[in-house]
Amino acid sequence: MKKLKKDLVNVLTSEIKMEKDEITHLVDTVLDGVKEILSEGSSLEIRGFGTFEVKIRKGKKNARNPKNGEKVETKPHYVVSFKPGIELKENLKKLELPE
């Protein structure tokens, strides 16, 4: 199930005694900070949650455009990867698998 930023704001609103617009501003500010750190090429570790890292993805000479199947060449570029922390991994293990 896909959740949106507004769902995160709703969860925080029920936990924190602040106005919804203040929490929305707080979430936006935190996300802007994460974007700024990653845009500098730095990694960001949030204990108990995980680590965001900036990595270089190699280019490919024989990649295919999924829309039309045409061969294209991709150049090396930066991507963000996420490695979950121990606490998050343990929480994910408790999820039930769909049948």
Jmol script that loads the backbone (N, CA, C; Angstrom):
load data "model"
ATOM      1  N   MET A   1       0.846  -1.178   0.000  1.00  0.00           N
ATOM      2  CA  MET A   1       0.000   0.000   0.000  1.00  0.00           C
ATOM      3  C   MET A   1       0.892   1.242   0.000  1.00  0.00           C
ATOM      4  N   LYS A   2       0.603   2.151  -0.885  1.00  0.00           N
ATOM      5  CA  LYS A   2       1.380   3.371  -1.020  1.00  0.00           C
ATOM      6  C   LYS A   2       0.830   4.444  -0.089  1.00  0.00           C
ATOM      7  N   LYS A   3       1.728   5.099   0.635  1.00  0.00           N
ATOM      8  CA  LYS A   3       1.339   6.205   1.514  1.00  0.00           C
ATOM      9  C   LYS A   3       1.959   7.488   0.976  1.00  0.00           C
ATOM     10  N   LEU A   4       1.346   8.597   1.321  1.00  0.00           N
ATOM     11  CA  LEU A   4       1.803   9.902   0.868  1.00  0.00           C
ATOM     12  C   LEU A   4       2.295  10.731   2.047  1.00  0.00           C
ATOM     13  N   LYS A   5       2.902  11.864   1.723  1.00  0.00           N
ATOM     14  CA  LYS A   5       3.399  12.746   2.777  1.00  0.00           C
ATOM     15  C   LYS A   5       2.273  13.165   3.714  1.00  0.00           C
ATOM     16  N   LYS A   6       1.078  13.367   3.172  1.00  0.00           N
ATOM     17  CA  LYS A   6      -0.042  13.780   4.028  1.00  0.00           C
ATOM     18  C   LYS A   6      -0.388  12.692   5.046  1.00  0.00           C
ATOM     19  N   ASP A   7      -0.154  11.410   4.699  1.00  0.00           N
ATOM     20  CA  ASP A   7      -0.385  10.326   5.644  1.00  0.00           C
ATOM     21  C   ASP A   7       0.618  10.391   6.800  1.00  0.00           C
ATOM     22  N   LEU A   8       1.862  10.737   6.477  1.00  0.00           N
ATOM     23  CA  LEU A   8       2.876  10.923   7.521  1.00  0.00           C
ATOM     24  C   LEU A   8       2.492  12.089   8.425  1.00  0.00           C
ATOM     25  N   VAL A   9       2.024  13.172   7.829  1.00  0.00           N
ATOM     26  CA  VAL A   9       1.600  14.335   8.612  1.00  0.00           C
ATOM     27  C   VAL A   9       0.447  13.945   9.536  1.00  0.00           C
ATOM     28  N   ASN A  10      -0.489  13.151   9.052  1.00  0.00           N
ATOM     29  CA  ASN A  10      -1.618  12.717   9.886  1.00  0.00           C
ATOM     30  C   ASN A  10      -1.152  11.861  11.059  1.00  0.00           C
ATOM     31  N   VAL A  11      -0.185  10.971  10.824  1.00  0.00           N
ATOM     32  CA  VAL A  11       0.350  10.146  11.911  1.00  0.00           C
ATOM     33  C   VAL A  11       1.008  11.042  12.960  1.00  0.00           C
ATOM     34  N   LEU A  12       1.808  11.991  12.501  1.00  0.00           N
ATOM     35  CA  LEU A  12       2.494  12.887  13.426  1.00  0.00           C
ATOM     36  C   LEU A  12       1.524  13.793  14.164  1.00  0.00           C
ATOM     37  N   THR A  13       0.453  14.211  13.504  1.00  0.00           N
ATOM     38  CA  THR A  13      -0.550  15.066  14.136  1.00  0.00           C
ATOM     39  C   THR A  13      -1.205  14.338  15.308  1.00  0.00           C
ATOM     40  N   SER A  14      -1.423  13.042  15.166  1.00  0.00           N
ATOM     41  CA  SER A  14      -2.035  12.287  16.264  1.00  0.00           C
ATOM     42  C   SER A  14      -1.052  12.041  17.406  1.00  0.00           C
ATOM     43  N   GLU A  15       0.257  12.119  17.138  1.00  0.00           N
ATOM     44  CA  GLU A  15       1.276  11.874  18.159  1.00  0.00           C
ATOM     45  C   GLU A  15       1.782  13.153  18.818  1.00  0.00           C
ATOM     46  N   ILE A  16       1.804  14.254  18.077  1.00  0.00           N
ATOM     47  CA  ILE A  16       2.395  15.501  18.556  1.00  0.00           C
ATOM     48  C   ILE A  16       1.300  16.552  18.692  1.00  0.00           C
ATOM     49  N   LYS A  17       1.336  17.265  19.781  1.00  0.00           N
ATOM     50  CA  LYS A  17       0.323  18.295  20.033  1.00  0.00           C
ATOM     51  C   LYS A  17       0.722  19.603  19.352  1.00  0.00           C
ATOM     52  N   MET A  18       0.629  19.599  18.020  1.00  0.00           N
ATOM     53  CA  MET A  18       0.902  20.782  17.215  1.00  0.00           C
ATOM     54  C   MET A  18      -0.161  20.879  16.143  1.00  0.00           C
ATOM     55  N   GLU A  19      -0.283  22.049  15.569  1.00  0.00           N
ATOM     56  CA  GLU A  19      -1.226  22.246  14.477  1.00  0.00           C
ATOM     57  C   GLU A  19      -0.740  21.491  13.243  1.00  0.00           C
ATOM     58  N   LYS A  20      -1.685  21.063  12.421  1.00  0.00           N
ATOM     59  CA  LYS A  20      -1.366  20.283  11.227  1.00  0.00           C
ATOM     60  C   LYS A  20      -0.459  21.051  10.270  1.00  0.00           C
ATOM     61  N   ASP A  21      -0.700  22.354  10.100  1.00  0.00           N
ATOM     62  CA  ASP A  21       0.140  23.132   9.192  1.00  0.00           C
ATOM     63  C   ASP A  21       1.560  23.299   9.726  1.00  0.00           C
ATOM     64  N   GLU A  22       1.719  23.336  11.044  1.00  0.00           N
ATOM     65  CA  GLU A  22       3.058  23.403  11.645  1.00  0.00           C
ATOM     66  C   GLU A  22       3.816  22.099  11.406  1.00  0.00           C
ATOM     67  N   ILE A  23       3.118  20.984  11.556  1.00  0.00           N
ATOM     68  CA  ILE A  23       3.747  19.678  11.321  1.00  0.00           C
ATOM     69  C   ILE A  23       4.098  19.516   9.850  1.00  0.00           C
ATOM     70  N   THR A  24       3.224  19.977   8.962  1.00  0.00           N
ATOM     71  CA  THR A  24       3.514  19.924   7.530  1.00  0.00           C
ATOM     72  C   THR A  24       4.780  20.718   7.226  1.00  0.00           C
ATOM     73  N   HIS A  25       4.905  21.897   7.816  1.00  0.00           N
ATOM     74  CA  HIS A  25       6.102  22.716   7.632  1.00  0.00           C
ATOM     75  C   HIS A  25       7.335  22.000   8.182  1.00  0.00           C
ATOM     76  N   LEU A  26       7.190  21.358   9.341  1.00  0.00           N
ATOM     77  CA  LEU A  26       8.301  20.619   9.946  1.00  0.00           C
ATOM     78  C   LEU A  26       8.747  19.466   9.049  1.00  0.00           C
ATOM     79  N   VAL A  27       7.804  18.692   8.525  1.00  0.00           N
ATOM     80  CA  VAL A  27       8.125  17.576   7.627  1.00  0.00           C
ATOM     81  C   VAL A  27       8.807  18.100   6.367  1.00  0.00           C
ATOM     82  N   ASP A  28       8.289  19.169   5.787  1.00  0.00           N
ATOM     83  CA  ASP A  28       8.905  19.769   4.595  1.00  0.00           C
ATOM     84  C   ASP A  28      10.336  20.214   4.881  1.00  0.00           C
ATOM     85  N   THR A  29      10.553  20.806   6.054  1.00  0.00           N
ATOM     86  CA  THR A  29      11.881  21.277   6.428  1.00  0.00           C
ATOM     87  C   THR A  29      12.852  20.116   6.585  1.00  0.00           C
ATOM     88  N   VAL A  30      12.405  19.041   7.219  1.00  0.00           N
ATOM     89  CA  VAL A  30      13.258  17.859   7.389  1.00  0.00           C
ATOM     90  C   VAL A  30      13.601  17.256   6.026  1.00  0.00           C
ATOM     91  N   LEU A  31      12.616  17.116   5.165  1.00  0.00           N
ATOM     92  CA  LEU A  31      12.865  16.542   3.841  1.00  0.00           C
ATOM     93  C   LEU A  31      13.779  17.428   3.003  1.00  0.00           C
ATOM     94  N   ASP A  32      13.634  18.741   3.129  1.00  0.00           N
ATOM     95  CA  ASP A  32      14.541  19.660   2.433  1.00  0.00           C
ATOM     96  C   ASP A  32      15.972  19.484   2.937  1.00  0.00           C
ATOM     97  N   GLY A  33      16.128  19.273   4.247  1.00  0.00           N
ATOM     98  CA  GLY A  33      17.451  19.033   4.817  1.00  0.00           C
ATOM     99  C   GLY A  33      18.062  17.750   4.295  1.00  0.00           C
ATOM    100  N   VAL A  34      17.255  16.700   4.189  1.00  0.00           N
ATOM    101  CA  VAL A  34      17.733  15.423   3.644  1.00  0.00           C
ATOM    102  C   VAL A  34      18.174  15.620   2.200  1.00  0.00           C
ATOM    103  N   LYS A  35      17.352  16.319   1.406  1.00  0.00           N
ATOM    104  CA  LYS A  35      17.708  16.583   0.000  1.00  0.00           C
ATOM    105  C   LYS A  35      19.009  17.370  -0.102  1.00  0.00           C
ATOM    106  N   GLU A  36      19.178  18.354   0.764  1.00  0.00           N
ATOM    107  CA  GLU A  36      20.388  19.178   0.731  1.00  0.00           C
ATOM    108  C   GLU A  36      21.631  18.341   1.048  1.00  0.00           C
ATOM    109  N   ILE A  37      21.555  17.514   2.069  1.00  0.00           N
ATOM    110  CA  ILE A  37      22.690  16.669   2.449  1.00  0.00           C
ATOM    111  C   ILE A  37      23.044  15.707   1.316  1.00  0.00           C
ATOM    112  N   LEU A  38      22.035  15.053   0.746  1.00  0.00           N
ATOM    113  CA  LEU A  38      22.289  14.104  -0.337  1.00  0.00           C
ATOM    114  C   LEU A  38      22.774  14.799  -1.599  1.00  0.00           C
ATOM    115  N   SER A  39      22.296  16.012  -1.856  1.00  0.00           N
ATOM    116  CA  SER A  39      22.719  16.767  -3.039  1.00  0.00           C
ATOM    117  C   SER A  39      24.179  17.191  -2.957  1.00  0.00           C
ATOM    118  N   GLU A  40      24.729  17.218  -1.744  1.00  0.00           N
ATOM    119  CA  GLU A  40      26.147  17.522  -1.548  1.00  0.00           C
ATOM    120  C   GLU A  40      27.014  16.292  -1.803  1.00  0.00           C
ATOM    121  N   GLY A  41      26.372  15.142  -1.976  1.00  0.00           N
ATOM    122  CA  GLY A  41      27.111  13.895  -2.171  1.00  0.00           C
ATOM    123  C   GLY A  41      27.421  13.180  -0.869  1.00  0.00           C
ATOM    124  N   SER A  42      26.891  13.688   0.233  1.00  0.00           N
ATOM    125  CA  SER A  42      27.125  13.079   1.548  1.00  0.00           C
ATOM    126  C   SER A  42      26.084  12.004   1.821  1.00  0.00           C
ATOM    127  N   SER A  43      26.420  11.103   2.746  1.00  0.00           N
ATOM    128  CA  SER A  43      25.434  10.118   3.183  1.00  0.00           C
ATOM    129  C   SER A  43      24.797  10.619   4.477  1.00  0.00           C
ATOM    130  N   LEU A  44      23.629  10.078   4.796  1.00  0.00           N
ATOM    131  CA  LEU A  44      22.883  10.484   5.986  1.00  0.00           C
ATOM    132  C   LEU A  44      22.483   9.239   6.756  1.00  0.00           C
ATOM    133  N   GLU A  45      22.959   9.143   7.994  1.00  0.00           N
ATOM    134  CA  GLU A  45      22.611   8.010   8.851  1.00  0.00           C
ATOM    135  C   GLU A  45      21.627   8.471   9.909  1.00  0.00           C
ATOM    136  N   ILE A  46      20.506   7.766  10.005  1.00  0.00           N
ATOM    137  CA  ILE A  46      19.516   8.026  11.044  1.00  0.00           C
ATOM    138  C   ILE A  46      19.437   6.749  11.873  1.00  0.00           C
ATOM    139  N   ARG A  47      20.025   6.783  13.069  1.00  0.00           N
ATOM    140  CA  ARG A  47      20.113   5.596  13.917  1.00  0.00           C
ATOM    141  C   ARG A  47      18.728   4.985  14.154  1.00  0.00           C
ATOM    142  N   GLY A  48      18.647   3.674  14.039  1.00  0.00           N
ATOM    143  CA  GLY A  48      17.400   2.966  14.238  1.00  0.00           C
ATOM    144  C   GLY A  48      16.509   2.951  13.009  1.00  0.00           C
ATOM    145  N   PHE A  49      16.831   3.770  12.030  1.00  0.00           N
ATOM    146  CA  PHE A  49      16.031   3.833  10.805  1.00  0.00           C
ATOM    147  C   PHE A  49      16.827   3.312   9.620  1.00  0.00           C
ATOM    148  N   GLY A  50      17.951   3.960   9.314  1.00  0.00           N
ATOM    149  CA  GLY A  50      18.767   3.493   8.204  1.00  0.00           C
ATOM    150  C   GLY A  50      19.703   4.567   7.689  1.00  0.00           C
ATOM    151  N   THR A  51      20.364   4.243   6.588  1.00  0.00           N
ATOM    152  CA  THR A  51      21.341   5.149   5.994  1.00  0.00           C
ATOM    153  C   THR A  51      21.013   5.394   4.530  1.00  0.00           C
ATOM    154  N   PHE A  52      20.990   6.658   4.153  1.00  0.00           N
ATOM    155  CA  PHE A  52      20.839   7.060   2.765  1.00  0.00           C
ATOM    156  C   PHE A  52      22.239   7.350   2.236  1.00  0.00           C
ATOM    157  N   GLU A  53      22.593   6.750   1.097  1.00  0.00           N
ATOM    158  CA  GLU A  53      23.907   6.963   0.513  1.00  0.00           C
ATOM    159  C   GLU A  53      23.775   7.374  -0.944  1.00  0.00           C
ATOM    160  N   VAL A  54      24.711   8.208  -1.383  1.00  0.00           N
ATOM    161  CA  VAL A  54      24.788   8.608  -2.777  1.00  0.00           C
ATOM    162  C   VAL A  54      25.839   7.721  -3.433  1.00  0.00           C
ATOM    163  N   LYS A  55      25.448   7.024  -4.489  1.00  0.00           N
ATOM    164  CA  LYS A  55      26.357   6.115  -5.187  1.00  0.00           C
ATOM    165  C   LYS A  55      26.351   6.430  -6.676  1.00  0.00           C
ATOM    166  N   ILE A  56      27.409   6.004  -7.350  1.00  0.00           N
ATOM    167  CA  ILE A  56      27.475   6.163  -8.794  1.00  0.00           C
ATOM    168  C   ILE A  56      26.997   4.874  -9.444  1.00  0.00           C
ATOM    169  N   ARG A  57      26.038   5.007 -10.345  1.00  0.00           N
ATOM    170  CA  ARG A  57      25.574   3.857 -11.122  1.00  0.00           C
ATOM    171  C   ARG A  57      26.301   3.885 -12.460  1.00  0.00           C
ATOM    172  N   LYS A  58      26.882   2.753 -12.823  1.00  0.00           N
ATOM    173  CA  LYS A  58      27.619   2.662 -14.080  1.00  0.00           C
ATOM    174  C   LYS A  58      26.683   2.863 -15.262  1.00  0.00           C
ATOM    175  N   GLY A  59      27.227   3.406 -16.328  1.00  0.00           N
ATOM    176  CA  GLY A  59      26.463   3.535 -17.562  1.00  0.00           C
ATOM    177  C   GLY A  59      26.423   2.196 -18.292  1.00  0.00           C
ATOM    178  N   LYS A  60      25.489   2.050 -19.185  1.00  0.00           N
ATOM    179  CA  LYS A  60      25.367   0.827 -19.982  1.00  0.00           C
ATOM    180  C   LYS A  60      25.324   1.190 -21.454  1.00  0.00           C
ATOM    181  N   LYS A  61      26.021   0.410 -22.255  1.00  0.00           N
ATOM    182  CA  LYS A  61      26.021   0.669 -23.691  1.00  0.00           C
ATOM    183  C   LYS A  61      24.818   0.034 -24.379  1.00  0.00           C
ATOM    184  N   ASN A  62      24.296  -1.045 -23.810  1.00  0.00           N
ATOM    185  CA  ASN A  62      23.206  -1.776 -24.467  1.00  0.00           C
ATOM    186  C   ASN A  62      21.921  -1.767 -23.643  1.00  0.00           C
ATOM    187  N   ALA A  63      21.591  -0.623 -23.072  1.00  0.00           N
ATOM    188  CA  ALA A  63      20.338  -0.518 -22.334  1.00  0.00           C
ATOM    189  C   ALA A  63      19.189  -0.393 -23.333  1.00  0.00           C
ATOM    190  N   ARG A  64      17.978  -0.647 -22.859  1.00  0.00           N
ATOM    191  CA  ARG A  64      16.802  -0.530 -23.726  1.00  0.00           C
ATOM    192  C   ARG A  64      15.794   0.425 -23.098  1.00  0.00           C
ATOM    193  N   ASN A  65      15.195   1.223 -23.946  1.00  0.00           N
ATOM    194  CA  ASN A  65      14.106   2.089 -23.521  1.00  0.00           C
ATOM    195  C   ASN A  65      12.885   1.191 -23.297  1.00  0.00           C
ATOM    196  N   PRO A  66      12.334   1.138 -22.086  1.00  0.00           N
ATOM    197  CA  PRO A  66      11.210   0.224 -21.826  1.00  0.00           C
ATOM    198  C   PRO A  66       9.937   0.579 -22.582  1.00  0.00           C
ATOM    199  N   LYS A  67       9.787   1.826 -23.010  1.00  0.00           N
ATOM    200  CA  LYS A  67       8.575   2.225 -23.731  1.00  0.00           C
ATOM    201  C   LYS A  67       8.543   1.687 -25.160  1.00  0.00           C
ATOM    202  N   ASN A  68       9.704   1.743 -25.844  1.00  0.00           N
ATOM    203  CA  ASN A  68       9.685   1.349 -27.252  1.00  0.00           C
ATOM    204  C   ASN A  68      10.707   0.265 -27.606  1.00  0.00           C
ATOM    205  N   GLY A  69      11.484  -0.191 -26.623  1.00  0.00           N
ATOM    206  CA  GLY A  69      12.439  -1.258 -26.870  1.00  0.00           C
ATOM    207  C   GLY A  69      13.695  -0.810 -27.608  1.00  0.00           C
ATOM    208  N   GLU A  70      13.802   0.455 -27.912  1.00  0.00           N
ATOM    209  CA  GLU A  70      14.944   0.988 -28.640  1.00  0.00           C
ATOM    210  C   GLU A  70      16.208   0.921 -27.775  1.00  0.00           C
ATOM    211  N   LYS A  71      17.345   0.562 -28.405  1.00  0.00           N
ATOM    212  CA  LYS A  71      18.613   0.521 -27.678  1.00  0.00           C
ATOM    213  C   LYS A  71      19.094   1.942 -27.414  1.00  0.00           C
ATOM    214  N   VAL A  72      19.545   2.161 -26.195  1.00  0.00           N
ATOM    215  CA  VAL A  72      20.083   3.461 -25.815  1.00  0.00           C
ATOM    216  C   VAL A  72      21.342   3.252 -24.985  1.00  0.00           C
ATOM    217  N   GLU A  73      22.176   4.262 -24.939  1.00  0.00           N
ATOM    218  CA  GLU A  73      23.371   4.222 -24.111  1.00  0.00           C
ATOM    219  C   GLU A  73      23.132   5.135 -22.918  1.00  0.00           C
ATOM    220  N   THR A  74      23.377   4.624 -21.712  1.00  0.00           N
ATOM    221  CA  THR A  74      23.226   5.449 -20.522  1.00  0.00           C
ATOM    222  C   THR A  74      24.603   5.799 -19.983  1.00  0.00           C
ATOM    223  N   LYS A  75      24.721   6.980 -19.461  1.00  0.00           N
ATOM    224  CA  LYS A  75      25.978   7.454 -18.897  1.00  0.00           C
ATOM    225  C   LYS A  75      25.981   7.181 -17.396  1.00  0.00           C
ATOM    226  N   PRO A  76      27.170   7.129 -16.786  1.00  0.00           N
ATOM    227  CA  PRO A  76      27.214   6.996 -15.325  1.00  0.00           C
ATOM    228  C   PRO A  76      26.485   8.177 -14.672  1.00  0.00           C
ATOM    229  N   HIS A  77      25.782   7.888 -13.598  1.00  0.00           N
ATOM    230  CA  HIS A  77      25.044   8.943 -12.903  1.00  0.00           C
ATOM    231  C   HIS A  77      24.890   8.578 -11.434  1.00  0.00           C
ATOM    232  N   TYR A  78      24.549   9.571 -10.649  1.00  0.00           N
ATOM    233  CA  TYR A  78      24.370   9.359  -9.213  1.00  0.00           C
ATOM    234  C   TYR A  78      22.955   8.863  -8.915  1.00  0.00           C
ATOM    235  N   VAL A  79      22.865   7.974  -7.929  1.00  0.00           N
ATOM    236  CA  VAL A  79      21.581   7.497  -7.430  1.00  0.00           C
ATOM    237  C   VAL A  79      21.644   7.474  -5.903  1.00  0.00           C
ATOM    238  N   VAL A  80      20.495   7.486  -5.274  1.00  0.00           N
ATOM    239  CA  VAL A  80      20.427   7.380  -3.824  1.00  0.00           C
ATOM    240  C   VAL A  80      20.034   5.958  -3.478  1.00  0.00           C
ATOM    241  N   SER A  81      20.783   5.365  -2.563  1.00  0.00           N
ATOM    242  CA  SER A  81      20.421   4.039  -2.085  1.00  0.00           C
ATOM    243  C   SER A  81      20.074   4.142  -0.605  1.00  0.00           C
ATOM    244  N   PHE A  82      19.287   3.199  -0.130  1.00  0.00           N
ATOM    245  CA  PHE A  82      18.875   3.182   1.268  1.00  0.00           C
ATOM    246  C   PHE A  82      19.183   1.821   1.860  1.00  0.00           C
ATOM    247  N   LYS A  83      19.855   1.827   2.990  1.00  0.00           N
ATOM    248  CA  LYS A  83      20.136   0.588   3.715  1.00  0.00           C
ATOM    249  C   LYS A  83      19.417   0.692   5.060  1.00  0.00           C
ATOM    250  N   PRO A  84      18.419  -0.156   5.293  1.00  0.00           N
ATOM    251  CA  PRO A  84      17.666  -0.059   6.548  1.00  0.00           C
ATOM    252  C   PRO A  84      18.523  -0.414   7.755  1.00  0.00           C
ATOM    253  N   GLY A  85      18.234   0.242   8.876  1.00  0.00           N
ATOM    254  CA  GLY A  85      18.914  -0.044  10.130  1.00  0.00           C
ATOM    255  C   GLY A  85      18.377  -1.318  10.758  1.00  0.00           C
ATOM    256  N   ILE A  86      19.039  -1.769  11.807  1.00  0.00           N
ATOM    257  CA  ILE A  86      18.682  -3.035  12.469  1.00  0.00           C
ATOM    258  C   ILE A  86      17.245  -3.002  12.982  1.00  0.00           C
ATOM    259  N   GLU A  87      16.862  -1.900  13.627  1.00  0.00           N
ATOM    260  CA  GLU A  87      15.511  -1.804  14.193  1.00  0.00           C
ATOM    261  C   GLU A  87      14.452  -1.887  13.096  1.00  0.00           C
ATOM    262  N   LEU A  88      14.662  -1.199  11.992  1.00  0.00           N
ATOM    263  CA  LEU A  88      13.712  -1.250  10.878  1.00  0.00           C
ATOM    264  C   LEU A  88      13.673  -2.643  10.263  1.00  0.00           C
ATOM    265  N   LYS A  89      14.835  -3.288  10.114  1.00  0.00           N
ATOM    266  CA  LYS A  89      14.872  -4.651   9.576  1.00  0.00           C
ATOM    267  C   LYS A  89      14.054  -5.594  10.440  1.00  0.00           C
ATOM    268  N   GLU A  90      14.198  -5.463  11.750  1.00  0.00           N
ATOM    269  CA  GLU A  90      13.445  -6.329  12.672  1.00  0.00           C
ATOM    270  C   GLU A  90      11.946  -6.083  12.545  1.00  0.00           C
ATOM    271  N   ASN A  91      11.543  -4.831  12.394  1.00  0.00           N
ATOM    272  CA  ASN A  91      10.120  -4.517  12.223  1.00  0.00           C
ATOM    273  C   ASN A  91       9.582  -5.101  10.920  1.00  0.00           C
ATOM    274  N   LEU A  92      10.392  -5.074   9.855  1.00  0.00           N
ATOM    275  CA  LEU A  92       9.962  -5.615   8.565  1.00  0.00           C
ATOM    276  C   LEU A  92       9.802  -7.134   8.615  1.00  0.00           C
ATOM    277  N   LYS A  93      10.614  -7.792   9.428  1.00  0.00           N
ATOM    278  CA  LYS A  93      10.501  -9.248   9.556  1.00  0.00           C
ATOM    279  C   LYS A  93       9.169  -9.664  10.162  1.00  0.00           C
ATOM    280  N   LYS A  94       8.543  -8.760  10.908  1.00  0.00           N
ATOM    281  CA  LYS A  94       7.274  -9.070  11.569  1.00  0.00           C
ATOM    282  C   LYS A  94       6.066  -8.929  10.632  1.00  0.00           C
ATOM    283  N   LEU A  95       6.275  -8.308   9.461  1.00  0.00           N
ATOM    284  CA  LEU A  95       5.174  -8.143   8.501  1.00  0.00           C
ATOM    285  C   LEU A  95       4.757  -9.478   7.942  1.00  0.00           C
ATOM    286  N   GLU A  96       3.468  -9.636   7.725  1.00  0.00           N
ATOM    287  CA  GLU A  96       2.962 -10.859   7.108  1.00  0.00           C
ATOM    288  C   GLU A  96       3.067 -10.751   5.598  1.00  0.00           C
ATOM    289  N   LEU A  97       3.472 -11.822   4.970  1.00  0.00           N
ATOM    290  CA  LEU A  97       3.574 -11.854   3.507  1.00  0.00           C
ATOM    291  C   LEU A  97       2.196 -12.060   2.891  1.00  0.00           C
ATOM    292  N   PRO A  98       1.923 -11.397   1.778  1.00  0.00           N
ATOM    293  CA  PRO A  98       0.630 -11.610   1.110  1.00  0.00           C
ATOM    294  C   PRO A  98       0.581 -13.002   0.514  1.00  0.00           C
ATOM    295  N   GLU A  99      -0.609 -13.533   0.402  1.00  0.00           N
ATOM    296  CA  GLU A  99      -0.754 -14.886  -0.145  1.00  0.00           C
ATOM    297  C   GLU A  99      -1.026 -14.850  -1.620  1.00  0.00           C
TER     298      GLU A  99
END
end "model"
wireframe off; spacefill off
backbone 0.3
color backbone group
